[in-house]
Amino acid sequence: MEIKQYIQENEKRFLDELFSLIRIPSISALPEHKKDMLACAERWRQLLLEAGADKAMIMPSEGNPLVYAEKCIDPQAPTVLVYAHYDVMPAEPLELWQSQPFEPEIREGRIWARGADDDKGQAMIQVKAFEYLVREGLLRHNVKFIFEGEEEIGSPSLNAFLNEHRELLRADVILVSDTSMLGADTPSLTTGLRGLAYWEIEVTGPNRDLHSGHFGGAVANPINVLCNLLSQITDDDGHIAIPHFYDDVEPVPEAERQMIASIPFDEEAYKAAIGVRALKGEKGYSTLERNSCRPSFDICGIWGGYTGEGSKTVLPSKAYAKVSCRLVPHQNHETISRLFTDYIHAIAPDYVQVKVTPMHGGEGYVCPISHPAYQAAEKGFTQAFGKKPLAVRRGGSIPIISDFERILGIKTILMGFGLESDAIHSPNENFRLDIFRRGIEAVVGFHLELHLQNI
């Protein structure tokens, strides 16, 4: 049976199964949903067995449990490891939802619910493609699944799990559907992600808040000092001034710059959508290069002194900021964190005390488009969407992808099907049914093509 016919005949069941997962509020950020995490893991275990896995089990971790499943066709054949996550973001603010977040509805050709896209809907694409291949006798390689329940809180237990179960998770390539495309009519494959480094800065001046009339002009104001420090991190050309920051940054290859330039992008519409009159970034690079394959620095929050209603003439004792850098592949976040800390201390004046606290970080990732599994994914997309997908780097960070490569030594193919309009992490999350169907077709195409590739 052809895949299109299989999807048509089984779509109601596919959606019923997906809805059974969505109805479980598996919110990893809220401890009161601990039982829901286990319930969702158990439901995935059942569905993986029904889809054709030889075995499926719930495995403990330092936090929420993981679901592991496998199908062995031939011990000598290549193995694909499919990663997904079953936890979701909190649904608040509830009043902005047009329907109940954990009671899925189909309207306007879309599934509306928390987790419809991120990541239950996209994970179901993987499982239903696998089901079709098994039932039609078309699977030619081994498939393993690992679904975790802490991705939305930074996967704090995953690294320990990967280190403990390296042999169990041994594979030739990892396949992930947890990213997005440029558009429904502009399919794309994510080839790179930026890394992240994040800090909190605390500047302390006097030992207590002071009267700004009595002390202003004679005692340094920590907020003024903090603003001055932050202004010295980037120059007028958008270049980050930290010594040795760019040591491991590889220039964007000209071929890739040409590929990025070919991506459909309306800069005027981009500005209008976010309500700005002009764009600002590193000199010498386009907007799409700046937000995907170049490092960046941002002040994420800043506070101190009096911010209540009315006025209070205070010279504050302390000022704070949370800041971050997006990093590119080959920049080590621990090295960057140390360079940043050293730089801030070096430029800090002696009339204040400065404390820099690293918060968290992760590495960037890049997958060459010459990788055989990437080429299989490219052909799967082409068959399902009728056009070759563009290779794009994304500006966001998924630290677990670099962890997979570092711990398991495996490249990851980011074969995601989300759209900007899916509103993941926001009220009214949704997933287009036509993309759901074509996603299954594309993943089937990936597997069928993969056995022809030498991985």
C-alpha positions as CSV (number, residue, x, y, z in Angstrom):
1,M,0.0,0.0,0.0
2,E,1.3,3.5,-0.9
3,I,2.0,5.8,2.0
4,K,-0.7,8.4,1.0
5,Q,-3.4,5.7,1.0
6,Y,-2.1,4.3,4.4
7,I,-2.3,7.8,5.9
8,Q,-5.8,8.4,4.5
9,E,-7.1,5.0,5.8
10,N,-5.6,5.4,9.2
11,E,-5.7,9.1,9.9
12,K,-8.6,9.0,12.4
13,R,-6.7,6.4,14.4
14,F,-3.5,8.5,14.2
15,L,-5.3,11.5,15.5
16,D,-7.1,9.6,18.3
17,E,-3.7,8.3,19.5
18,L,-2.1,11.7,19.3
19,F,-5.1,13.2,21.2
20,S,-4.7,10.6,23.9
21,L,-1.2,12.0,24.5
22,I,-2.2,15.6,24.3
23,R,-4.9,15.1,27.0
24,I,-2.1,14.2,29.4
25,P,-0.8,17.6,30.8
26,S,2.8,16.5,30.9
27,I,4.2,19.8,32.1
28,S,7.8,19.2,33.3
29,A,8.1,22.7,34.8
30,L,5.4,22.1,37.4
31,P,6.0,19.5,40.1
32,E,2.3,18.9,40.6
33,H,2.3,17.2,37.2
34,K,4.8,14.5,38.2
35,K,2.1,11.7,37.8
36,D,1.2,13.1,34.4
37,M,4.8,12.7,33.3
38,L,4.7,9.0,34.1
39,A,1.3,8.6,32.5
40,C,2.5,10.2,29.3
41,A,5.6,8.0,29.2
42,E,3.5,4.9,29.7
43,R,1.2,5.9,26.9
44,W,4.1,6.4,24.6
45,R,5.4,3.0,25.6
46,Q,2.1,1.4,24.6
47,L,2.0,3.3,21.3
48,L,5.5,2.3,20.3
49,L,4.8,-1.3,20.9
50,E,1.6,-1.1,18.8
51,A,3.5,0.6,16.0
52,G,5.8,-2.4,15.7
53,A,8.7,-2.0,18.2
54,D,10.2,-5.3,19.4
55,K,10.3,-3.9,22.9
56,A,9.6,-0.7,24.7
57,M,10.3,0.3,28.3
58,I,10.2,3.1,30.7
59,M,13.6,3.9,32.1
60,P,14.4,5.9,35.2
61,S,16.6,9.0,35.3
62,E,17.6,11.5,37.9
63,G,14.4,13.3,37.0
64,N,11.5,12.3,34.8
65,P,11.6,8.9,33.2
66,L,12.6,8.2,29.6
67,V,10.9,5.9,27.1
68,Y,13.1,3.6,25.1
69,A,12.1,1.3,22.3
70,E,13.8,-0.6,19.5
71,K,13.2,-2.6,16.4
72,C,16.0,-4.8,15.2
73,I,15.9,-5.9,11.6
74,D,19.5,-7.1,11.3
75,P,22.3,-6.7,13.9
76,Q,24.7,-5.9,11.1
77,A,22.4,-3.2,9.5
78,P,22.7,0.5,10.3
79,T,20.7,1.9,13.1
80,V,18.7,5.2,13.3
81,L,18.1,6.6,16.8
82,V,14.9,8.7,16.9
83,Y,14.8,11.4,19.7
84,A,11.8,13.3,20.8
85,H,10.4,14.7,24.0
86,Y,7.0,14.2,25.7
87,D,7.0,17.1,28.1
88,V,5.3,20.4,27.2
89,M,5.4,24.0,28.3
90,P,2.8,25.4,30.8
91,A,-0.3,26.6,29.0
92,E,-0.7,30.0,30.8
93,P,-2.1,32.5,30.2
94,L,-5.2,30.4,29.9
95,E,-7.5,33.3,29.1
96,L,-5.8,33.8,25.7
97,W,-6.6,30.3,24.5
98,Q,-9.6,30.0,22.1
99,S,-10.1,26.4,23.2
100,Q,-9.0,24.2,26.1
101,P,-5.2,23.6,25.8
102,F,-5.3,20.0,26.8
103,E,-8.6,19.1,25.0
104,P,-7.5,19.1,21.3
105,E,-9.7,20.4,18.6
106,I,-9.6,20.4,14.9
107,R,-10.5,23.8,13.3
108,E,-9.4,25.4,10.0
109,G,-7.4,22.3,9.0
110,R,-5.3,22.5,12.2
111,I,-4.9,20.7,15.5
112,W,-5.2,23.2,18.3
113,A,-3.7,22.2,21.7
114,R,-0.6,22.4,23.8
115,G,1.8,19.9,22.3
116,A,0.1,19.7,19.0
117,D,3.4,20.6,17.4
118,D,6.0,20.7,20.2
119,D,6.7,17.9,20.4
120,K,3.9,15.3,20.5
121,G,2.6,16.0,17.0
122,Q,6.1,15.9,15.5
123,A,7.0,12.8,17.5
124,M,3.8,11.1,16.2
125,I,5.0,11.8,12.6
126,Q,8.1,9.7,13.4
127,V,6.2,6.9,15.0
128,K,3.6,6.6,12.2
129,A,6.2,6.6,9.5
130,F,7.9,3.8,11.4
131,E,4.6,1.9,11.8
132,Y,4.0,2.1,8.0
133,L,7.4,0.8,7.2
134,V,7.1,-2.1,9.6
135,R,3.6,-3.2,8.6
136,E,4.5,-3.0,4.9
137,G,7.7,-4.9,5.3
138,L,9.8,-2.0,4.0
139,L,12.1,-1.3,6.9
140,R,15.7,-2.3,6.0
141,H,17.6,-1.0,9.0
142,N,17.3,-0.9,12.8
143,V,15.4,1.8,14.6
144,K,15.7,2.9,18.2
145,F,13.6,5.5,20.0
146,I,14.4,7.7,23.0
147,F,11.7,10.0,24.3
148,E,12.6,12.2,27.3
149,G,10.4,14.2,29.7
150,E,12.6,17.2,30.5
151,E,13.4,19.0,27.3
152,E,11.3,22.1,28.1
153,I,13.3,22.6,31.3
154,G,16.8,22.1,29.7
155,S,17.1,18.3,29.8
156,P,19.0,18.3,33.2
157,S,19.0,14.5,33.5
158,L,19.8,13.6,29.9
159,N,23.6,13.8,29.9
160,A,23.9,11.4,32.8
161,F,21.4,9.0,31.1
162,L,23.4,9.2,27.8
163,N,26.7,8.5,29.6
164,E,25.2,5.6,31.5
165,H,23.5,4.0,28.4
166,R,26.0,4.6,25.6
167,E,25.9,1.0,24.5
168,L,22.1,0.8,24.5
169,L,21.9,4.0,22.4
170,R,24.6,3.0,19.9
171,A,23.5,4.1,16.5
172,D,24.7,5.5,13.2
173,V,22.6,8.6,13.0
174,I,20.1,10.5,15.2
175,L,16.8,11.7,13.7
176,V,14.9,14.6,15.4
177,S,11.6,16.3,14.5
178,D,11.6,19.2,16.9
179,T,12.5,22.1,14.7
180,S,10.7,24.2,12.0
181,M,10.6,25.0,8.3
182,L,10.9,28.3,6.6
183,G,7.3,27.9,5.4
184,A,4.6,25.4,4.3
185,D,5.6,26.1,0.7
186,T,9.3,26.6,1.5
187,P,10.5,23.3,3.1
188,S,13.8,23.4,4.8
189,L,16.2,21.3,6.8
190,T,18.1,22.8,9.8
191,T,21.8,22.2,9.4
192,G,23.1,24.3,12.2
193,L,22.2,25.7,15.6
194,R,23.8,28.4,17.8
195,G,25.2,27.7,21.2
196,L,24.4,29.7,24.3
197,A,26.2,31.2,27.3
198,Y,24.2,33.1,30.0
199,W,25.3,35.1,33.0
200,E,23.9,37.3,35.9
201,I,26.0,40.4,36.7
202,E,25.7,42.0,40.2
203,V,27.3,45.4,40.8
204,T,27.5,46.7,44.3
205,G,28.4,50.2,45.4
206,P,27.6,51.6,48.8
207,N,26.6,49.3,51.6
208,R,23.0,50.5,51.6
209,D,20.7,52.7,49.4
210,L,21.6,56.4,49.8
211,H,19.9,59.7,49.4
212,S,20.7,60.9,45.9
213,G,20.7,64.5,47.0
214,H,23.2,63.9,49.8
215,F,25.5,61.5,47.9
216,G,24.8,61.9,44.2
217,G,27.9,63.0,42.3
218,A,30.2,61.9,45.1
219,V,29.4,58.2,45.2
220,A,29.3,55.9,42.1
221,N,25.8,54.8,41.2
222,P,25.8,51.0,40.5
223,I,23.2,51.3,37.8
224,N,25.2,53.9,36.0
225,V,28.3,51.7,36.3
226,L,26.5,48.6,35.1
227,C,25.2,50.4,32.0
228,N,28.7,51.6,31.2
229,L,30.1,48.1,31.6
230,L,27.4,46.7,29.3
231,S,28.0,49.4,26.7
232,Q,31.6,48.2,26.3
233,I,30.7,44.7,25.3
234,T,29.8,45.5,21.7
235,D,31.2,48.3,19.5
236,D,29.3,50.5,17.0
237,D,29.8,47.9,14.3
238,G,28.1,45.2,16.3
239,H,31.4,43.5,17.0
240,I,31.8,41.8,20.4
241,A,34.8,43.5,22.1
242,I,35.8,40.6,24.4
243,P,39.4,39.6,23.7
244,H,39.8,36.3,22.0
245,F,36.0,35.9,21.7
246,Y,36.2,35.2,17.9
247,D,39.2,32.9,18.1
248,D,37.2,29.8,17.3
249,V,34.6,31.4,15.0
250,E,34.9,30.0,11.5
251,P,34.1,32.4,8.6
252,V,30.8,31.6,6.9
253,P,31.8,29.8,3.7
254,E,31.0,31.7,0.5
255,A,28.9,28.8,-0.8
256,E,26.8,28.9,2.4
257,R,26.4,32.7,2.2
258,Q,25.1,32.3,-1.3
259,M,22.7,29.6,-0.1
260,I,21.5,31.9,2.7
261,A,21.1,34.7,0.2
262,S,18.7,32.5,-1.8
263,I,16.3,32.1,1.1
264,P,13.1,34.0,0.4
265,F,13.2,36.9,2.9
266,D,11.2,40.1,2.8
267,E,13.1,42.5,5.1
268,E,10.4,45.2,5.0
269,A,7.8,42.6,6.1
270,Y,10.2,41.4,8.8
271,K,10.5,44.9,10.2
272,A,6.8,45.5,10.0
273,A,6.0,42.3,11.8
274,I,8.1,43.2,14.9
275,G,7.3,46.9,14.8
276,V,10.8,48.4,14.1
277,R,11.9,51.0,11.6
278,A,15.4,49.7,11.0
279,L,17.6,46.7,11.8
280,K,20.9,46.7,13.7
281,G,23.6,44.0,13.7
282,E,27.1,43.1,13.0
283,K,28.5,45.1,10.1
284,G,29.3,43.2,6.9
285,Y,26.6,40.5,7.3
286,S,23.0,40.2,6.2
287,T,20.0,39.9,8.6
288,L,19.7,36.1,8.0
289,E,23.4,35.6,8.6
290,R,23.4,37.7,11.7
291,N,20.6,35.7,13.3
292,S,21.8,32.2,12.4
293,C,25.5,31.8,11.9
294,R,27.2,34.7,13.7
295,P,27.6,35.2,17.4
296,S,25.5,37.8,19.2
297,F,25.3,39.5,22.6
298,D,22.0,40.6,24.4
299,I,21.0,42.1,27.7
300,C,18.0,40.0,28.7
301,G,17.1,41.9,31.8
302,I,18.3,44.8,33.9
303,W,17.1,46.1,37.3
304,G,18.0,48.0,40.4
305,G,17.0,50.9,42.5
306,Y,13.4,52.2,42.8
307,T,10.9,51.1,40.1
308,G,7.6,51.6,41.9
309,E,4.9,54.1,41.3
310,G,5.9,57.8,41.8
311,S,9.4,58.9,42.5
312,K,12.0,58.1,45.1
313,T,15.4,59.9,45.0
314,V,17.6,57.0,45.8
315,L,21.1,56.1,44.9
316,P,20.9,52.3,45.0
317,S,23.3,49.9,46.6
318,K,23.1,47.3,43.9
319,A,22.3,46.8,40.2
320,Y,21.7,43.6,38.3
321,A,21.6,42.4,34.7
322,K,21.0,39.0,33.0
323,V,22.9,38.8,29.7
324,S,23.6,36.1,27.1
325,C,25.6,35.3,24.0
326,R,24.5,33.2,21.2
327,L,27.5,31.2,20.0
328,V,28.4,29.5,16.7
329,P,29.7,26.0,16.2
330,H,33.2,25.4,17.6
331,Q,32.8,28.1,20.3
332,N,33.0,26.4,23.6
333,H,30.5,27.9,26.0
334,E,32.7,27.3,29.1
335,T,35.6,29.1,27.4
336,I,33.4,32.0,26.4
337,S,32.0,32.2,29.9
338,R,35.5,32.5,31.3
339,L,36.5,35.1,28.7
340,F,33.4,37.1,29.4
341,T,33.9,37.0,33.2
342,D,37.5,38.0,32.9
343,Y,36.6,40.9,30.6
344,I,33.9,42.3,32.9
345,H,36.3,42.2,35.9
346,A,39.1,43.8,33.8
347,I,37.0,46.8,32.8
348,A,35.2,47.2,36.1
349,P,36.3,50.3,38.1
350,D,37.6,50.0,41.6
351,Y,34.8,52.1,43.1
352,V,32.3,49.2,42.8
353,Q,32.4,45.4,43.4
354,V,31.3,43.2,40.5
355,K,30.2,39.6,40.6
356,V,29.6,37.6,37.5
357,T,27.6,34.3,37.9
358,P,27.5,31.9,35.0
359,M,23.9,30.5,34.7
360,H,23.9,27.9,31.9
361,G,25.2,27.2,28.4
362,G,25.5,24.8,25.6
363,E,27.4,24.2,22.4
364,G,26.4,25.0,18.8
365,Y,25.9,22.3,16.2
366,V,26.5,21.9,12.5
367,C,25.7,19.0,10.2
368,P,27.4,19.0,6.7
369,I,25.0,18.8,3.8
370,S,27.2,16.1,2.4
371,H,26.3,13.7,5.2
372,P,24.5,10.6,3.7
373,A,21.7,10.8,6.2
374,Y,21.2,14.5,5.4
375,Q,20.9,13.6,1.7
376,A,18.3,10.9,2.6
377,A,16.3,13.5,4.5
378,E,16.6,15.9,1.6
379,K,15.2,13.4,-0.8
380,G,12.4,12.5,1.7
381,F,11.4,16.2,1.8
382,T,11.6,16.5,-2.0
383,Q,9.2,13.6,-2.5
384,A,6.7,14.8,0.1
385,F,6.7,18.5,-0.5
386,G,7.4,18.5,-4.3
387,K,10.6,20.7,-4.0
388,K,14.1,20.4,-2.6
389,P,14.4,21.7,0.9
390,L,16.7,24.6,1.6
391,A,19.6,24.0,4.0
392,V,19.4,26.7,6.8
393,R,21.1,27.4,10.0
394,R,18.9,28.5,12.9
395,G,19.7,31.1,15.5
396,G,18.2,29.3,18.4
397,S,19.9,26.7,20.7
398,I,19.2,23.1,21.4
399,P,22.1,22.1,23.6
400,I,21.2,18.4,23.7
401,I,22.0,18.1,20.0
402,S,25.7,18.9,20.6
403,D,25.5,16.7,23.7
404,F,24.5,13.8,21.4
405,E,27.6,14.3,19.3
406,R,29.9,14.8,22.2
407,I,28.7,11.8,24.3
408,L,27.5,9.4,21.7
409,G,29.7,10.5,18.8
410,I,26.7,10.6,16.4
411,K,25.5,13.3,14.0
412,T,21.9,14.5,14.2
413,I,19.6,15.2,11.3
414,L,17.1,17.9,12.2
415,M,14.1,16.9,10.2
416,G,11.4,19.2,11.7
417,F,8.0,20.2,10.3
418,G,6.9,23.1,12.5
419,L,5.9,26.6,11.2
420,E,6.2,30.0,12.8
421,S,2.4,30.1,12.8
422,D,2.2,27.0,15.0
423,A,2.7,29.3,18.1
424,I,4.7,26.8,20.1
425,H,5.2,27.8,23.8
426,S,2.4,30.3,23.3
427,P,-1.4,30.3,23.7
428,N,-3.2,28.6,20.8
429,E,-0.4,26.3,19.8
430,N,-1.5,24.4,16.6
431,F,-0.3,22.1,13.9
432,R,-1.5,21.9,10.3
433,L,-3.0,18.6,9.3
434,D,-1.6,18.8,5.8
435,I,1.9,19.3,7.2
436,F,1.3,16.3,9.6
437,R,0.5,14.1,6.6
438,R,3.4,15.3,4.5
439,G,5.7,15.0,7.4
440,I,4.9,11.3,7.7
441,E,5.5,10.9,3.9
442,A,8.9,12.7,4.2
443,V,10.1,10.5,7.1
444,V,9.1,7.4,5.2
445,G,11.1,8.7,2.2
446,F,14.1,9.3,4.5
447,H,14.1,5.7,5.7
448,L,13.5,4.2,2.3
449,E,16.4,6.3,0.9
450,L,18.7,5.7,3.8
451,H,19.3,2.1,3.0
452,L,20.7,3.2,-0.3
453,Q,23.2,5.5,1.4
454,N,26.5,4.4,2.9
455,I,26.3,5.4,6.5
